Amino acid sequence: MAIDPQDDIMRDFLIESREILDGLSEQLVELERHPQDRDLLNAVFRGFHTIKGGAGFLSLEALVEICHQTEDIFNLLRQGDKVVTPELMDTVLQALDRVNAMFVRLDSGEELEVAPTLLMEQLRRLNVPDGPGVHVSGETGVSSADGDVTDQEFERLLDELAVAAKPPEPLPPEPSGVGSAPGISVEITEAEFEDLLDQLHGEGGHPGKSVPAAASSEEGDSISETEFEGLLDQLYGVGNGPDAVVAVNARAGVPSRSESVPSLASAAAPSVVKVDTGEQRSGQRGEATVRVDTAKLDDIMNLVGELVLVRNRLSTLRGQLNDARVSQAVGNLEQVSCDLQNAVMKTRMQPIKKVFSRFPRVVRDLARTLHKEIQLTIRGEDTDLDKNLVEALADPLVHLVRNAIDHGLEEPEERVRLGKPRIGSLVLSAAQEGDHILLIIADDGRGMDPEALRVKAIDKGLLDPDAASRLDDEDSLNLIFLPGFSTKDQISDVSGRGVGMDVVKDRLARLNGTVEIDSKLGEGTTLRIKVPLTLVILPTLMVQVGNCKCALPMPVVQEIFELNSSRAHMVDGRLTVMIRRKAMPLFFLERWLAQAGESLPMGVDEARDNERQVVTIVLGHQVIGLVVDEVVGLEEVVIKPLGTLLQGLPGLTGSTITGDGRIALIVDIPGLIKHYGPAL
Amino acid sequence: MTEDRVERMDEAIGQWVTFTLDAESYGIDVMRVQEVLSVPEITAVPGAPPWIIGVINLRGNVVPVIDTRMRLGMSSKPPGVSDRVIVIEADEQIVGILVDSVAEVAHIRAGQINSTPNIGRRECVRYIHGVVSWNGALLILLDSVRLFAQQRCDHLATL
């Protein structure tokens, strides 16, 4: 079957499965810690099972096969026929990786490759009970616990039913494909299903049921194992209610695609198969959510951006018109557009859980590779932020977490020797703070030694000894963000993947985010990352320089004061002012703009200088002053990319259109200082 | 009728927007042209390559404007009243090109176009689609896609 990721059914399957897979990796790691947790075992089982069902429907044999094997292992586990071992987890996680890889191929419309024989062999070898099965039998056993029915139990149940009513009816030979377990039939035809119901009723009461499933195509009549299990659960729950009305979802041939079973809680009450004693109320449940293509949301967001620009423009005009009625109308528009902007932003919000959920796995794998013991604590995973931001944050965060584990946390023996708890702690947290999100990655490892960092920087030729000696400890920590700086002598295959902290910082800067380090030698390191709530609309401080307007992103702006040239001194060839007993170097935005042809007033014009303003900017632990002609005010701006031709210019985040229809450049201040610093 | 027959006989007729730079005439595929503007306010972009004059606000979209003269190896000239910005769409981007003046739309049969001759000016040649004799003079037809694709490479190389 040709794989078309654009096909509706395929697309739904991909989306659905992605969600399940995200959950699975977390659940598996959790499972390793609580191997006896039945809820988890069941959840994992259901996850693989649901994917298998969908894959079977779409004839993705390779995927069916691997999910099937894995699912069977978990079936044994949840029945208590097998116990979780680290080796088992390794294999299962490998299987999960393979499944993930298959989905990557599906996404790009490629044909699936069969899973490696070695892995399949390992899975098959694991797929045997550890010892004599401790089966629960009989009706009471089946309906015990959370109402879960296994394949074997189900089969026996069928036998019992058959014995009780009529001579046993042979089950049909097993078709390959949807949900096939050796010797266990999970696919039944409508006729069989009806027979089964008849038997139930023949035993319990009178036939008075209706089965509105009945789409007549062959595959349409098969119901998935999940649904059927649910149905049986329900039947048992209901007992032997004679008037049971069974409504099987009539979506022909789409077994378990639309009805994913993300957790056991919902598995106990499947949404599709409803069995009511008495009246029929199936199919009436209203859908509370709608899936929307993110491209559409992006469009809406862009339109809202346009609206914000028009609003800004009207606000400017209002000042000139001086008409009370216009004023009021524009005021209302401002209010409404502001609400709209927030509402649309909310639709694009996703919990950071999407990124965080991969960390238990990352940490677990690293801990095993590096023989470290780590307790990962995740806080605030429900914090919402813009979808694009969630995606963009994933890589930098993974890198920082790898770093913390590889470089930060010590081996268990060393920790014990140092009098620390044997198990290292890694905390990952997210919280909203005003208009930005604060992410914290904290470990209680060895921390960083400012002196060692300085020496390192000199050794690597990144800094001359003179400059290094002038750095205080805080500044020294920021040395790790220099390109070409790596705190381990050898590049390990864990965190040294050719990506340095400088790249992480650049990435974050591109998101208008900042990163701060706090580290105490021997006590651990804390990284604080601040990012804006959204990537599209940015709160800025609008300033005027010569003929140009520039927008300075608010997250880095600290305060504004008037330039008093009598208090400024030349230090090291740079004009510097003393603020709260700290020297603050001044940078002139006009010199940057001068490159683009803006005329530059020559010489020192004291009168002019004294009318100018200084905007203080926080860059890590450094505070600098940007000299501008005039501060216009706060403005929420819509970031307009400069297009492919001008992409990636240092010092520029993008541009925006101001209230008077002109273009203002949005300055990437860290980038600006990095690239033009000495010249400004 | 006659035109139809001509078209069938001698391939499709292409339409080219013609403009001037110095004394020379150039043409650009009309299908690429979105609109022609009198020169709006152009905001300079620090750090941009010299052949990009800056960006303009095209009804809410920020569009870069190219100094076509500089791109084709001529010297820049002071702004004039007949100056125009031709907004073109090429290679999935919208770009404005600054020209001395816009003349007309020329209907040119594909068969009339000579593939690029060696006309000497080095920078120019790689952006040329072909040349054609038009109204007794030489009309240079530009390849708009290559005009920007090449520049992007230049730009990346300088990073």
Chai-1 contact restraints between the chains, C-beta under 6 A:
chainA,res_idxA,chainB,res_idxB,connection_type,confidence,min_distance_angstrom,max_distance_angstrom,comment,restraint_id
A,E306,B,G60,contact,1.0,0.0,6.0,A-B,restraint_1
A,W592,B,P46,contact,1.0,0.0,6.0,A-B,restraint_2
A,L593,B,P46,contact,1.0,0.0,6.0,A-B,restraint_3
A,Q595,B,P46,contact,1.0,0.0,6.0,A-B,restraint_4
A,A596,B,A44,contact,1.0,0.0,6.0,A-B,restraint_5
A,A596,B,V45,contact,1.0,0.0,6.0,A-B,restraint_6
A,A596,B,P46,contact,1.0,0.0,6.0,A-B,restraint_7
A,G597,B,A44,contact,1.0,0.0,6.0,A-B,restraint_8
A,K640,B,V62,contact,1.0,0.0,6.0,A-B,restraint_9
A,G643,B,P64,contact,1.0,0.0,6.0,A-B,restraint_10
A,G643,B,Q93,contact,1.0,0.0,6.0,A-B,restraint_11
A,T644,B,Q93,contact,1.0,0.0,6.0,A-B,restraint_12
A,L645,B,P64,contact,1.0,0.0,6.0,A-B,restraint_13
A,L646,B,V45,contact,1.0,0.0,6.0,A-B,restraint_14
A,L646,B,A48,contact,1.0,0.0,6.0,A-B,restraint_15
A,L646,B,P64,contact,1.0,0.0,6.0,A-B,restraint_16
A,L649,B,G47,contact,1.0,0.0,6.0,A-B,restraint_17
A,S655,B,V62,contact,1.0,0.0,6.0,A-B,restraint_18
A,I657,B,N57,contact,1.0,0.0,6.0,A-B,restraint_19
A,I663,B,T43,contact,1.0,0.0,6.0,A-B,restraint_20
A,I663,B,V55,contact,1.0,0.0,6.0,A-B,restraint_21
A,I663,B,N57,contact,1.0,0.0,6.0,A-B,restraint_22
